[in-house]
């Protein structure tokens, strides 16, 4: 892995993009790895009761496993991985990331004490931190600007299928763990069923990590500066110093981007956590039934919404709308608000599922829109750093605050157990607010994108 990025041997404008087949193959591979990361990340949430029972831990201790141990590590290592993505081979970073999180997931299955499981979860967070900054940077170099949102939409389908798979198979996993208490595994001996789940998911990922070498490292485009030789940590700190200077030069764009998409992420992440609880309490459904219907709705609606977004946003960009991502997602948020409030307040499961289908198709393009808009306005040498900084600041705040805000609104405004009304309140307030922030930032996005195009 080289210790520096060399200056381009030819102007970026004269270097052709790779064949579309190469770009789309790389996109599908990266989407598959994204699916694997989401599955490895959330599988623990399906195994709450057996882990607590066998390890004798409390809800707070499990919360540390599922939330803090992963999230803090993911954010801290993400900051380092983002800067590395701007300086080193992105394929090698992704290879290392997949190998680390897969090994750590398997280690969760070998853990017999709480502290071992905690360290393994830290490893999962550290490994997964390297994927997104490197993958989104590569895709921005693989596709022309007027095809980038479609590529990122396909890439983020990996996350959609990952979360849908978790919902879909969640009930079956819970039932299997309940009916078969243990397995005999060569070398490890007798292990609990929940440990076997981690091993089954984690071990294949170590071999799968080599798939990233089946497509080439793309040429870096839109660079505004050449690399200065520095040691590793000096280079990391220099990357963030440069990023902060760039953010200050386009502060209106970044203020609207960070605030608007953080609020949208808060709604999406909060609702994703509480959908199963709302369905169980309101409709009396069991884990298997919730997993079947919710998983199906998440996968079908989110995929269709992302593909439609990519198609139309790229058309808009090609016609000269340099704020296409802000425009599209602001419109989606406005339409989502009344649909979301309706679906969370209906007592009919059919109407809920119909509303959820529309709501998710509108909300699902969020990661494609925030990634494309950020990378289209950011020079190549800061894209990995920029993605990691967004994920570790505004993105993390949105993801962490959503579930808590919904629970707080439910308990304080409507009483214990009224989670659906809490979700409706958060949707009704924060979807329009997020839309307003993005809509009023369109001018700033046009300026930021045009400035980079002129400088390249």
N, C-alpha and C positions, 0 to 999 in steps of 0.2 A: 504494500500500500504506500503510495508516494507521500512524502511529508510536506508537500506543497502543491498548489495549483499553478501550472505553468501558463504564462500568457498565451493567448490564442495565436496560432501560426498564420491565421488568415482572418480578415474581418468577419464578424459574425454574420453579416448580411450576405456573404458570398458562400457560406457553408450550407449546403442543402440539408433539409430535414431528412431523416431516414425514411425508408419506404413505409407507407401506412401500415402494411402487414407487420413490420417490426414494432412500430409504436403500439399497435393494438394488442399484439402478443404480449409485450411488456406490461401493458395496462392490465390484461387479464391475469397474468402471473402475480402482479402486485396486489390486485384485488383479492386473489385467492389467499395470499399471505395476510392481508388485512382481515379476511374472514377468520383465519386461524387465530390471529391475535385476539379478536373479540371473543371467540369461543373460549380460549384459554383464560381470558380475563374474567369472564362472567360465570364460568362453570361453577365456581365456588358458591355463588349465590343460590344454587339449586341444592346444595348439600348442607344447609345450615344445621338442621336438627341432628343428623348422624355425626357430624363433626363435633358439635357441642356435647353430645351424649358420650362419645368415646374419649374425648379429651377432657371432659369435665370443665368446660370453660363457660363464661358468662356471655350475655349479649354484647356487652362492652368489648370483651376480648375478641369476639368474632367480628365486631365492627372495625376493630383495628386491622384484622386480617383482610377484610373485604374492602375497606375504605382507606384509612390513613396509611397503612404500610405500603399499599400499592400507589395511591395518588401522590403522596409526597415524593416517593422514589421516582415515579414516572415523570414528575415535573422537574426534579433536580437533574436527573440523568438526561432528560429531554433537552435541557439547556446546553449541556455538553455535546450531546449527539447532534443538535441543530447546527452548532458551530463547526463540528467535524464534517457535516454534510457539505458545507461550503468550501472545505479545504482538502478533503480526501475522497477516495473512490467511494461513491454511494452504494455500489453493489456490495463491496466488502463490509460496509457498515450494516447493510440490511442482512447480509449473511450472518454476521456476528450477532445481530439482534435476534433473529429467528432462532438461532442455535441456543442463545442464552435463555430466552423466555421458554423455549420448549424443554430444555434441561431443567429449568426451575419448576415448570409445571409438573414434570415427572417427579421431581424431588418432593413436591407436595404429597404425592402418593406414597413416598417412602418415609415421610415424617411420622414419628410415633410420639413426639412431644410437642407442646405448643410452640416453644421457641424455635424448633426446627421448621414448623409450618410457617411461622412468621418470617423467618429468614428466606424461605423459599418464595413467599409472596413478594418480598422485596426484590428478589431476582426476577420475577415475572415483570414487575414494574420497570426495572432497569432495562431489561431486554426489549420490551415493547416500545420504550421511549425512542428508539432509533429508527423505527419504521417510517412514520409519517413525514418527518422533515426530509429524509432522503428520497422517499418515493415521490412526494409531490414536487420536489425539486427536479427529479429526473423527468417526470411527465411534462413539466413546463419546458424542458429542452427537447422533448420528443415530438411535440405537436406545435403547429402554427397557432398564433394567438386566437384565431377565430374558430379553433377546434378544441381549445384547452378545456373549456367547461364541460364539454361532452366527455372528454377523457377522464376528467376528475370525477364526473358523475358515475361513470362506469367503475372507477377505482373505489369510490365510497360505497358502491353496491356491496362490496365485500363486508363492510360493517353492517349493512342492512341484513344480509343473509346470516351473518354471525349472530346478531341479536335475535333474529327470527328463529334460527336454529336452536338457540338457547331456550326461547319460549316453547318452541314446537316439541323439543325432546325433553323439556324440563319435567313434565309430568311422568313420562316413562322412566326417566332416571330416578326420580324420587321413589316411584313404585318398585323399581328393580332393587334399589338400595334397601328398601324396607323388607322385601321378601327374601333376598339372598344376603345374609349377613357377612359372609366372607368368601374369599377365593384362595386357592393355592397357586402361587406364582413361582416358577423356577428361580433359584438364587435368593429370592426374598422370603419364601415360605408362605405362611398364612397371612393374608392382609384383609382389611375390611373392604367392603364393596365400594365405599366412597374413595378409598385409596386407589382402587383399580380404575375408577373413572379418570383420575388424574394421570395415571400411567398410560392408559389407552389413548388419551388425547396428546400427552406430552412427548412420548418416545418417537412417534412417527415424524414429528416436526423437526427433529434433529437431522434426519435424512432429507426431509423436504427442503431444508434451508439451501441446499446446493442448486435448487432450481433457478435462483437468481442469476446464475452464471450462464443461462441459456440465451440471454440477450445482451447486447453490448452496452457499455457505459456511454451515454450520449454526450455529444459536444456541448460545452457550457456556452450559453448565449446570453446576450444582454449584460455583459460585464462592463462596468464603468471604470474599474481600477485593476491594476495588476497586483499579484500577490507579493508581499514583502516577507522575506525569510525571517521566521521567528520560532522560538521554541514552542512546545505544545501549549502550555498554559498561557503564555503571553499571547499566542494566537487566538485562544478562546476569548480572553478578556478584550483583546483588540476587536474581535468580531462584534461583541456586544456594545463596545464604545462606538464603533462605526454605525451599528444599527440605531442606537439612541440618537446619534447625530442626524441620521436619515429620517427617523420618526419626527424629530423637531422640525426638519425642513418641509415635511408634509403633515403637520400636526392636525390639521382639520380632517384630512382623510382618515388618519389613524384613530382619531377620537371617535368619529362616527362609525368606523369599522369595528373597533373594539367594543364600544358600548352597544351598538345595534346587534351584533352577532352574539355577544355575551348574553343579552336578554333573551334572544331566540334560543340559545343553547340551554338557558335556565328552564324555559318552558318544555323543551324537548326532553331533556334529561330527567326533569322532575316527573313528568307524566310517564315516562318509560318505567320508572321505578314503581309507580303507584297503580298502573293499569291492572295488574293481577289482583291486588288487594281490592280495588273498586269492583272488579267483576265478580270476585268471590263473595263480597258482602252484599252487593246489589242484586245479583242474579242467582246466588247460591250455587255457583259452579265449583267443581273440584279442580285439582291441579291439572289433570289430564285434559279436561274439557277446555280450560283456560288456555293451556299451551297449544292445543290444536287450532282453536279459532284465532287467538291473538297472534300466534306465529304465522299463520296463513295471511292474515290481514297485513301484518308488518312487512312481510316479504313482498307480496304482490303490489300493495299500494306504494311502498317506498321505492321499489324498483321502477315502477311506471312514472312516479313523480320525478325521480332523478333523471330518467332518460328524456322525458319531455322538457325538463328544465335545460338540460344540456343542449338539446336540439334548438330550442327557441332562443336561448341566450346567445349561442354561437351565431345564429342568424342575425340577431340584433347587433352583436359586436361587428359582424362583417359589414353591416349597413352603416356603421359609424358610431354606434352607441357605446362609448367608452365607459359608461356607467351601467352596463346591461345587468351585471350581477346584483347591484344595489336595487335597481328598478324592479327586477323580477322578484327578488325575495321580499321586498317591501309589499308588493302586490299580493304575494302568497300569504303574508302575515295578516293583512287586512281581511282577506277571505277566510282565513283560518279561525279568526276570533269568534264569530257567531256560530260557526260549525262546531268548534270545540266546546263552547258553552252549552250548546244544545245536546251534544252527545254525552256530556258529563252529568246532565240533569234529567235525562230520560230514564224511565224504568223499563223500557222495552229493550231486550238484548238485540233484537234485529235492527232497531233504529240506532242503537249504540254502535254496532259493527258497521252499519252503513256510514254513520258519521265519522267513525274512526278511519274508514277507508279514505274518505275525502280529506280529513284532517291530516293524516300521515302523508298522503301524496303531495300535499301542499308544503308541509313542514320538512319533509325528508331532504330536499336539496340544500339544506343549510351548510353542511361541510363542503360541498362542491362550490357553492357561491362564495363562502368566506375564503376558501383556499385560492380559487381563481382570482378573485378581486385583489387579494393580498399579493400574489405572485406577479400579476400583471402590472402592479405598481412598484414592485421591489426589484432592484438589480440582482443579477444572478449570485453575486458574491455574498448576498445577505438573505437569500431565500430560505435556506435551512434554518439559519439563526432566527429569521422573522417568524417562521412557522412555530418553532419551539418556544419563542418568547410569547407569542399569542396563546399557545396551548397552556403555558405555565402561568399566565396571568389572567387575562379576560376569560379564556376558555375554561380554565380550572375553576375560577370563581363562579361562572355560570353553571357548570356541572355540579359543583358542590352545593350551591345555594338552592337549586331547584327543588330537590326532594324535601329539604328542611323548610323552605318557604311554603310549600303546599301543605305540609303537615301542620305548620304553625297557623296558617289561614284556616285550616279545617278545625283545629281544636279551639282557637281563640274566637272565631266568628260563628261557628256552627255547632261546636260540641264534639266530643270524642266519637270517632267512627264515621264522621261525615266527610270522608276523603274526596268523594266525587265533587262536592260543593267547593272544597278547597282547590281542587284542580280547575274547576270552572272559573273561580275567582282569579286565579293566577293567569289563566289563558285570556280571560276578558280584559285584564289590565295590561299585561306585559306584551301580548302580541301587537296591539295597536301602538304601544309606546316604542317597541322595537322598529315597527314599520315607519313611524315618524322620524326616528333617528336616522335610519338608512335613506329615506326619501330626501331629507334635508342635507344629506351628505353626498348626493349625486354630483353636484358641481365640483366638490373637492376630489371625488374619485376621477372625474374626467380630467382634471388638471394633473393629478398624480400619474395617471396612465400616459397622457400625452407627453409629459415631461420625460418619462423614461423612454418612450418611443423615439423622441427627438434626440435624446442623449446617446441612444444605441447606434 
